[in-house]
Amino acid sequence: MTNELIWVLSLLAIAVVLFATGKVRMDAVALLVIIAFVLSGTLTLPEALSGFSDPNVILIAALFVIGDGLVRTGVATTMGAWLVNVADNSEVKMLVYLMLTVAGLGAFMSSTGVVAIFIPVVLSVCARMKTAPSRLMMPLSFAGLISGMMTLVATPPNLVINSELLREGLDGFGFFSVTPIGLVVLVLGIFYMLLMRSVLKSDTADSASVGWKRSSFRDLIKAYHLTGRARRLAIRPGSPLIGQRLDALKLRENYGANIIGVERWRRFRRVIVNVNGVSEFRARDVLLIDMSSAEVDLRQFCGEQMLEPMVLRGEYFSDQALDVGMAEVTLIPDSELIGKSVREIGFRRRFGLNVVGLKRGGEALDGSIVDEPLRLGDVFLVIGNWKLISQLTQAERDFVVLNMPIEESDAPPAHSQAPHAIFCLVLMVALMLTDDIPNPIAAIIACLLMGKFRCIDAESAWRSIHWPSIILIVGMMPFALALQKTGGVDLAVQGLMEVGGGKGPYIMLICLFVMCATIGLFISNTATAVLMAPIALAAAKSMGVSPYPFAMMVAMAASAAFMTPVSSPVNTLVLGPGNYTFSDFVKIGVPFTLLVMVVCVMLIPVLFPF
């Protein structure tokens, strides 16, 4: 063992200790590693900084931006709502559906990409279910890693192993050769995570609970007696409303019908259109109406105006919370609007919002409040477009916005661009499935298209990249090169042959798994596969057994990077959002890695006999 190798191993040990203690930020440790390699002469400056030019780093950064685009357009929130709906607010069901979905998608595209895309989904789900992100982030990363065991193209190590078989003149693996093993590991992983949930800390739930003290739509609906007032009515062809301006119809005066918004078909989908006094209606528009007068006969109203009642899901438009917002507002003491009614103010015409409730002395007034003079201390509830509500908060001359409901945090700023965001995502996946365009270029194309379609802007894209994770990955990459230059990898491989070479194929399988898992702690799983594939085939040849079980063991072990947050970019991605420490991955990952090894040792010889 040379002095240079001793220095590299010592530096590696120091970095691991610092990671484990958590006293120094991981990205700071990574930068210190780069400095140490350069100053010691172990690596040249270009070698130490080579991580910054690695295509995978660009890919990860681009996927952060893609994920932000899905959040800003509401796609992530919608997926989260779907997951919450199918899981029925059960954390157990949520964990199962999440792992199944991620593993299924990751079988055909980059696992790193899938995890990056689902991080905002999980954060949204955790907010809705009032649970800590740490409870689901690690199951997310484990499912991403397991997805590499699902198909031949799921992860680069599988392709590396297959190429080595072909180079040796052997038949390669089939597309689904690895799938039986991956399915068993996935089922095992789901049960394991269900059992180990208690180990995953949930301290972030307390800090997050502060935000849940804000009122929700349901709280406001109850406080202002809005239950049963909402209607959803479609305009039939031939209706007298068609082509008429809202102000000219006097629906509020004649029927107590306050138009909150309009659902209208645009580009093959329904969108919520904000209304004002000059808005004109079209056939097949769906009106969102607040019926403040209980005396009006709804059947008579629909008959006279040729309207058709439609299904209304949720209570008082709560299912429209992505588009239609609420807020409590009061007047400042010297406001010129005190003493005037909502009608006199022309609230909808001036601010584009509707006043649907009024509290006086802490009690909500029933019936129509449009002609009620506003007094100092009155609190009124406005409803309408989130952007217009936000602009109302800037009208400090007259208003103070007292309470924005919790749904405001889920209202995406670019909700109307959701179809474009989905198109960009699908296009990226399609490009990644081809061999013509590299994955980083496919991701960059998707990012640029998201900018073109206004799904993201430059500022949000820059903020969306989790720079500590990027620096950590970049800083750890030089270790692979340093171990190769100083002979550390060759020394480890020689030891493997001495330990397992003469003790039978099953022991050799265990040795291969342990060696791959150990090397994978410090270098990428792709690099691990490149180094270990020829050794595995050579070991099989010298032992006179089939090379396929040995090759498959290397492929499975390379994907089993569960033990530390730096074992795989998939783990690194969830490190910050899950508020994990180095020891969290060790406690959860090491036992599961051993379980995966047992499964592989038992199952691989059955599927690929010696």
C-alpha positions in Angstrom: 0.0 0.0 0.0 1.6 3.3 -1.1 1.7 6.5 0.8 -0.7 8.1 -1.8 -3.3 5.3 -1.3 -3.0 5.7 2.5 -3.6 9.5 2.1 -6.7 8.9 -0.1 -8.2 6.3 2.3 -7.5 8.6 5.2 -9.2 11.5 3.5 -12.1 9.3 2.6 -12.4 8.2 6.3 -12.4 11.8 7.5 -15.1 12.7 5.0 -17.3 9.8 6.1 -16.8 10.8 9.8 -17.8 14.4 9.0 -20.8 13.2 7.1 -21.8 10.9 9.9 -21.5 13.5 12.7 -23.3 16.3 10.8 -21.2 19.0 12.4 -20.1 20.3 9.0 -22.4 20.8 6.0 -22.1 18.0 3.5 -21.5 20.4 0.6 -18.8 22.1 2.6 -17.1 18.8 3.2 -17.3 18.0 -0.6 -15.5 21.3 -1.4 -12.9 20.7 1.3 -12.2 17.3 -0.4 -11.6 19.0 -3.7 -9.2 21.4 -2.1 -7.3 18.6 -0.3 -6.8 16.6 -3.5 -5.4 19.6 -5.4 -3.1 20.9 -2.6 -1.7 17.4 -1.9 -1.0 16.8 -5.6 -3.1 13.6 -5.7 -5.3 15.0 -8.5 -4.6 17.9 -10.9 -7.0 20.8 -10.9 -8.9 19.7 -14.0 -9.3 16.2 -12.4 -10.5 17.5 -9.1 -13.0 19.8 -10.8 -14.1 17.3 -13.4 -17.4 16.7 -11.6 -18.6 20.2 -12.7 -18.4 19.0 -16.3 -20.1 15.6 -15.7 -23.3 15.3 -17.8 -25.1 13.7 -14.8 -24.7 16.9 -12.8 -26.3 18.9 -15.6 -29.0 16.3 -15.8 -29.8 16.5 -12.1 -29.9 20.3 -12.1 -32.2 20.3 -15.2 -34.5 17.8 -13.4 -34.8 20.1 -10.4 -36.1 22.8 -12.9 -38.5 20.3 -14.5 -39.9 19.5 -11.0 -40.4 23.2 -10.3 -42.3 23.6 -13.5 -44.6 20.8 -12.5 -45.2 22.6 -9.2 -45.7 26.0 -10.7 -48.3 24.7 -13.1 -50.1 22.6 -10.5 -49.3 19.2 -12.0 -47.5 18.1 -8.8 -50.3 19.3 -6.7 -52.9 17.5 -8.8 -50.9 14.3 -8.7 -50.6 14.7 -4.9 -54.4 15.2 -4.6 -54.9 12.1 -6.7 -52.5 10.1 -4.5 -54.3 11.4 -1.4 -57.6 10.5 -2.9 -56.7 6.9 -3.8 -54.9 6.5 -0.5 -57.9 7.8 1.4 -55.7 9.8 3.8 -53.9 6.6 4.9 -50.2 6.9 5.2 -49.9 3.1 4.7 -51.8 3.2 1.3 -49.8 6.3 0.3 -46.5 4.6 0.9 -47.6 1.6 -1.1 -49.0 3.5 -4.0 -46.0 5.9 -4.1 -43.4 3.1 -4.2 -45.4 1.2 -6.9 -45.7 4.3 -9.0 -42.1 5.4 -8.8 -40.7 1.9 -9.4 -43.0 1.5 -12.4 -42.0 4.7 -14.0 -38.3 4.2 -13.2 -38.4 0.9 -15.0 -38.5 2.9 -18.3 -36.7 6.1 -17.5 -34.0 7.5 -15.3 -34.6 6.7 -11.7 -32.9 10.0 -10.8 -35.4 11.8 -13.0 -38.4 10.0 -11.5 -37.4 10.9 -7.9 -36.6 14.5 -8.8 -40.1 14.8 -10.4 -41.8 13.1 -7.4 -40.1 15.2 -4.7 -42.6 18.1 -5.1 -45.4 15.6 -5.3 -44.5 14.1 -2.0 -44.1 17.5 -0.4 -47.6 18.4 -1.6 -48.9 15.1 -0.3 -47.3 15.6 3.1 -48.8 19.1 3.4 -52.3 17.8 2.6 -52.0 14.8 5.0 -50.3 16.8 7.7 -47.4 14.4 7.9 -43.6 15.0 8.0 -41.8 14.6 4.6 -39.3 12.3 6.3 -42.0 9.6 6.5 -42.2 9.3 2.7 -39.0 10.7 1.2 -36.9 7.7 2.0 -39.5 5.2 0.6 -39.4 7.4 -2.5 -35.6 7.1 -2.9 -35.7 3.4 -2.2 -38.4 2.9 -4.8 -36.2 4.9 -7.2 -33.2 2.6 -6.6 -35.4 -0.6 -6.9 -36.7 0.6 -10.2 -33.2 0.0 -11.6 -33.9 -3.7 -11.0 -37.1 -3.8 -13.0 -35.9 -3.7 -16.7 -32.7 -3.9 -18.6 -32.8 -0.2 -19.6 -33.8 1.0 -16.1 -30.3 2.0 -15.1 -26.8 2.3 -16.7 -25.2 -0.6 -14.7 -27.6 -3.1 -16.3 -26.5 -1.9 -19.7 -22.8 -2.0 -18.7 -23.1 -5.6 -17.6 -25.0 -6.6 -20.8 -22.3 -4.9 -22.9 -19.6 -6.9 -21.1 -21.4 -10.1 -21.9 -21.7 -9.3 -25.5 -18.1 -8.2 -25.7 -17.1 -11.7 -24.4 -19.1 -13.3 -27.2 -22.0 -14.4 -24.9 -25.7 -13.8 -25.3 -26.9 -10.7 -23.5 -29.8 -10.5 -21.0 -33.4 -10.0 -22.2 -35.3 -6.8 -21.6 -37.2 -8.3 -18.7 -34.5 -10.7 -17.4 -34.0 -8.7 -14.3 -37.8 -8.1 -13.7 -38.5 -11.2 -11.5 -35.8 -10.2 -9.1 -36.9 -6.5 -9.1 -40.5 -7.4 -8.3 -39.5 -9.5 -5.3 -37.2 -6.7 -4.0 -40.0 -4.2 -4.6 -42.5 -6.2 -2.5 -39.8 -6.7 0.1 -39.0 -3.0 0.1 -42.7 -2.0 0.6 -43.1 -4.3 3.6 -39.7 -3.2 5.0 -40.6 0.5 4.8 -44.0 -0.2 6.4 -42.2 -1.8 9.3 -39.5 0.8 9.6 -41.6 3.9 9.4 -41.3 4.4 13.2 -37.5 4.8 12.7 -38.0 7.7 10.3 -38.1 10.8 12.4 -41.1 13.1 12.2 -39.8 16.2 14.0 -40.5 18.4 10.9 -44.3 17.9 11.5 -44.2 20.1 14.5 -42.5 22.9 12.7 -44.9 22.5 9.7 -47.9 22.5 11.9 -47.7 26.3 12.4 -48.9 26.8 8.8 -51.9 24.6 9.5 -53.3 27.1 12.1 -54.4 29.3 9.2 -58.0 28.9 8.2 -59.0 26.6 5.4 -61.7 26.9 2.8 -63.8 24.6 5.0 -63.3 26.9 8.0 -64.3 30.0 6.0 -67.3 28.3 4.5 -68.6 27.3 7.9 -67.8 30.7 9.5 -69.7 32.7 6.8 -72.6 30.3 6.5 -71.9 29.5 2.8 -73.0 25.9 2.9 -75.6 25.1 0.3 -75.3 28.4 -1.6 -73.0 27.2 -4.4 -74.5 26.2 -7.8 -72.9 25.1 -11.0 -75.1 25.8 -14.0 -74.5 25.3 -17.7 -75.8 27.7 -20.3 -77.9 25.9 -22.9 -77.9 26.9 -26.6 -80.6 29.6 -27.0 -80.3 31.0 -23.5 -81.1 34.7 -23.1 -77.8 35.0 -21.3 -75.7 34.3 -24.5 -74.0 37.4 -25.8 -75.2 39.6 -22.8 -73.0 41.5 -20.5 -73.1 40.6 -16.8 -74.0 44.1 -15.6 -77.0 44.3 -18.0 -78.5 41.1 -16.8 -78.9 42.2 -13.1 -78.9 38.6 -12.0 -77.9 39.6 -8.4 -80.8 42.0 -8.1 -83.4 39.8 -9.7 -82.4 36.3 -8.5 -79.7 36.8 -5.8 -77.3 35.0 -8.2 -73.7 36.2 -7.9 -71.5 34.9 -10.7 -68.2 33.8 -9.1 -66.5 32.5 -12.3 -67.1 30.8 -15.6 -65.8 27.4 -16.8 -65.1 27.7 -20.5 -63.6 25.3 -23.1 -60.2 26.5 -24.3 -57.8 24.3 -26.3 -59.6 21.0 -25.6 -59.9 21.6 -21.8 -62.0 23.6 -19.3 -60.5 26.6 -17.7 -61.8 29.0 -15.1 -62.4 32.5 -16.5 -62.6 35.5 -14.2 -65.7 37.6 -14.7 -66.4 41.4 -14.4 -69.3 43.7 -15.3 -68.5 43.6 -19.0 -68.0 39.8 -19.3 -70.2 38.2 -22.0 -71.5 34.7 -21.8 -71.4 32.0 -24.4 -73.3 28.8 -25.1 -72.0 25.8 -23.0 -70.3 28.1 -20.5 -70.7 26.7 -17.0 -71.5 29.4 -14.4 -70.2 29.1 -10.8 -72.9 30.9 -8.9 -73.3 32.0 -5.3 -77.1 32.0 -4.5 -77.2 34.3 -1.6 -81.1 34.5 -1.5 -82.8 31.5 -0.1 -86.2 32.7 -1.4 -85.3 32.3 -5.1 -86.7 29.2 -6.8 -83.7 27.5 -8.5 -86.0 25.6 -10.9 -87.7 28.8 -12.0 -84.4 30.6 -12.4 -82.9 27.7 -14.6 -86.1 27.6 -16.6 -86.3 31.3 -17.4 -82.6 31.6 -18.2 -82.3 28.1 -19.9 -79.7 26.8 -17.5 -78.9 23.2 -16.8 -77.8 22.2 -13.2 -74.4 20.4 -13.2 -72.7 18.3 -10.6 -70.8 20.3 -8.0 -68.0 18.4 -6.2 -66.8 19.7 -2.9 -68.4 22.3 -0.7 -68.8 25.9 -2.0 -66.3 25.6 -4.9 -63.6 24.1 -2.6 -62.7 21.7 -5.4 -61.8 24.8 -7.5 -59.3 26.0 -5.0 -56.4 26.0 -7.6 -58.2 28.7 -9.6 -60.7 30.3 -7.2 -59.4 31.8 -4.0 -60.8 33.2 -0.8 -59.6 35.8 1.7 -60.8 37.8 4.7 -60.5 41.5 4.2 -61.2 44.6 6.4 -61.1 48.4 5.8 -58.5 50.6 7.4 -59.8 53.3 9.8 -59.5 56.2 7.4 -60.7 54.4 4.3 -63.0 56.4 2.0 -65.1 53.3 1.5 -66.5 53.2 5.0 -70.2 53.8 5.0 -70.6 52.6 1.4 -72.2 49.4 0.3 -70.6 46.7 -1.9 -72.8 47.8 -4.7 -71.8 51.5 -4.3 -68.2 50.6 -4.2 -68.5 48.6 -7.4 -66.3 46.0 -5.9 -66.3 43.5 -8.7 -65.8 46.1 -11.4 -62.9 47.8 -9.5 -61.1 44.8 -8.1 -62.4 41.8 -10.1 -63.5 40.0 -6.9 -66.9 39.1 -5.4 -67.9 39.8 -1.8 -69.8 36.7 -0.6 -69.8 37.1 3.2 -69.7 39.8 5.9 -68.9 39.5 9.6 -70.0 42.2 12.1 -69.1 41.9 15.7 -67.7 38.4 15.0 -71.0 37.1 13.6 -71.8 36.4 10.0 -74.7 38.2 8.4 -77.1 36.0 6.5 -78.8 36.8 3.3 -77.7 39.4 0.7 -75.1 41.8 1.9 -74.6 43.7 -1.4 -76.5 46.7 -0.1 -75.3 46.6 3.5 -73.2 49.8 4.3 -69.7 48.7 5.5 -68.7 49.8 9.0 -65.3 50.1 10.6 -64.4 46.7 12.0 -66.4 44.7 9.5 -64.7 41.7 8.0 -65.8 40.6 4.6 -65.0 37.5 2.6 -63.9 37.9 -1.0 -63.7 35.2 -3.6 -62.1 35.2 -7.0 -58.8 34.8 -8.9 -55.8 34.2 -6.6 -53.8 36.8 -8.5 -56.4 39.4 -8.0 -56.6 38.7 -4.3 -52.8 39.1 -4.1 -53.1 42.4 -5.9 -55.8 43.5 -3.4 -53.2 43.1 -0.6 -51.2 45.8 -2.4 -54.1 48.3 -2.2 -53.0 49.5 1.3 -54.9 52.8 0.9 -58.2 51.0 1.8 -57.7 47.4 2.6 -56.0 45.0 5.0 -56.1 41.3 4.1 -56.4 39.6 7.4 -56.3 35.9 6.5 -55.2 33.9 3.4 -56.4 30.3 3.7 -54.0 27.4 3.6 -55.1 26.5 0.1 -53.3 29.7 -1.1 -50.0 27.9 -0.7 -51.2 25.2 -3.2 -52.4 27.7 -5.8 -49.8 27.5 -8.6 -48.8 30.7 -10.3 -48.9 29.1 -13.8 -51.9 26.7 -13.4 -53.1 27.4 -17.0 -49.9 26.1 -18.4 -50.3 22.6 -16.9 -50.9 20.9 -20.3 -47.7 22.4 -21.6 -45.8 21.2 -18.6 -47.1 17.7 -19.1 -46.2 17.9 -22.8 -42.6 18.9 -21.9 -42.4 16.0 -19.4 -43.7 13.4 -21.9 -41.3 14.8 -24.6 -38.4 14.5 -22.2 -39.2 10.9 -21.3 -39.7 10.0 -25.0 -36.3 11.5 -25.9 -34.7 9.7 -23.0 -36.0 6.4 -24.2 -34.2 6.8 -27.6 -30.5 6.4 -28.2 -30.3 9.5 -30.4 -30.4 12.2 -27.8 -28.4 12.1 -24.5 -30.4 12.4 -21.4 -28.9 15.8 -20.3 -29.8 17.3 -23.7 -33.3 15.9 -23.5 -33.7 17.5 -20.0 -32.3 20.8 -21.2 -34.7 20.8 -24.2 -37.6 20.2 -21.8 -36.4 23.1 -19.6 -36.2 25.5 -22.5 -39.7 24.5 -23.7 -41.0 25.1 -20.2 -39.6 28.6 -20.3 -41.0 29.1 -23.7 -44.5 28.1 -22.5 -44.1 30.2 -19.3 -44.3 27.2 -17.0 -41.2 28.6 -15.3 -39.3 31.8 -15.3 -35.6 32.4 -14.9 -35.8 33.4 -11.2 -37.9 30.4 -10.2 -35.7 28.0 -12.2 -32.6 29.2 -10.5 -34.1 28.9 -7.1 -35.5 25.5 -7.8 -32.0 23.9 -8.1 -30.9 22.4 -4.8 -27.3 23.6 -4.9 -26.0 21.8 -1.8 -27.0 18.5 -3.4 -25.2 19.5 -6.7 -22.0 20.5 -4.8 -22.1 17.3 -2.8 -22.2 15.1 -5.9 -19.5 17.1 -7.6 -17.2 17.0 -4.6 -17.5 13.2 -4.2 -16.8 12.3 -7.8 -13.0 12.9 -7.6 -12.7 10.0 -5.1 -13.4 7.5 -7.9 -10.5 8.9 -9.9 -8.2 9.1 -6.8 -8.8 5.5 -5.9 -8.1 4.4 -9.5 -4.9 6.4 -9.7 -3.5 5.2 -6.4 -4.3 1.5 -7.0 -7.0 1.3 -4.3 -9.6 -0.3 -6.6 -7.1 -2.9 -8.0 -6.1 -3.8 -4.4 -9.7 -4.4 -3.4 -10.4 -6.6 -6.4 -7.4 -8.8 -5.8 -8.6 -9.3 -2.2 -12.0 -10.4 -3.5 -10.5 -13.1 -5.6 -8.4 -14.4 -2.7 -11.4 -14.5 -0.3 -14.1 -16.0 -2.5 -12.4 -17.6 -5.5 -12.0 -21.1 -4.0 -15.0 -21.5 -1.8 -17.8 -22.2 -4.2 -20.1 -20.1 -6.4 -22.5 -19.1 -3.6 -19.8 -17.6 -1.5 -18.4 -15.9 -4.6 -21.9 -14.4 -5.2 -21.8 -13.0 -1.6 -18.3 -11.7 -2.1 -19.3 -9.9 -5.3 -22.3 -8.3 -3.7 -20.4 -7.1 -0.7 -17.6 -5.7 -2.9 -20.0 -3.9 -5.2 -21.9 -2.5 -2.3 -18.7 -1.4 -0.6 -17.2 0.3 -3.7 -20.6 1.8 -4.4 -20.4 3.7 -1.2 -17.7 5.9 -2.7 -18.1 5.9 -6.4 -21.1 5.8 -8.7 -23.0 2.6 -9.4 -22.2 2.9 -13.1 -18.4 3.1 -12.3 -18.9 0.2 -9.9 -20.4 -1.9 -12.7 -17.6 -1.0 -15.1 -15.0 -2.1 -12.6 -16.7 -5.2 -11.4 -18.2 -6.7 -14.6 -15.0 -8.1 -16.1 -13.9 -9.4 -12.6 -17.2 -11.2 -12.2 -17.0 -12.8 -15.7 -13.3 -13.8 -15.1 -14.2 -15.3 -11.7 -17.0 -17.4 -13.3 -14.6 -18.6 -16.1 -11.9 -19.6 -13.6 -14.4 -21.5 -11.5 -15.9 -23.2 -14.5 -19.5 -22.0 -13.9 -22.0 -20.0 -15.9 -21.2 -16.2 -16.1 -24.8 -15.1 -16.0 -25.5 -15.4 -12.2 -22.3 -13.6 -11.5 -23.1 -10.9 -14.0 -26.6 -10.5 -12.6 -25.4 -10.3 -9.1 -23.1 -7.3 -10.0 -26.1 -5.6 -11.7 -28.3 -6.0 -8.7 -25.6 -5.0 -6.2 -24.8 -1.9 -8.2 -28.4 -0.8 -7.8 -28.5 -1.6 -4.1 -27.1 1.7 -3.1 -29.3 2.2 0.0 -26.7 2.6 2.7 -25.6 6.3 2.6 -26.9 9.5 1.1 -23.8 9.7 -1.1 -24.2 6.2 -2.5 -26.5 7.4 -5.3 -27.8 10.7 -6.6 -31.3 9.3 -5.8 -30.5 9.3 -2.1 -28.8 12.7 -2.3 -31.9 14.3 -3.9 -34.1 13.4 -0.9 -31.5 14.3 1.7 -32.5 18.0 2.1 -36.3 17.7 1.5 -36.5 14.8 4.0 -34.3 16.6 6.5 -32.2 13.4 6.9 -28.8 12.9 8.4 -26.1 10.5 7.3 -27.0 8.1 10.1 -30.6 7.9 9.0 -29.6 6.2 5.8 -27.2 3.9 7.6 -29.9 2.8 10.1 -32.4 2.1 7.4 -30.2 1.2 4.4 -27.8 -1.3 5.8 -30.4 -3.9 7.0 -32.3 -3.6 3.8 -29.1 -4.0 1.7 -28.4 -7.2 3.6 -32.0 -8.4 2.9 -31.5 -7.6 -0.8 -28.3 -9.6 -0.8 -30.1 -12.6 0.7 -32.8 -12.4 -1.9 -30.3 -12.2 -4.7 -28.2 -15.1 -3.4 -31.3 -17.3 -3.2 -33.1 -16.2 -6.4 -30.4 -15.6 -9.0 -29.1 -19.2 -9.1 -32.7 -20.4 -9.6 -33.3 -18.0 -12.5 -29.7 -18.3 -13.9 -28.3 -21.7 -12.9 -24.6 -22.2 -12.4 
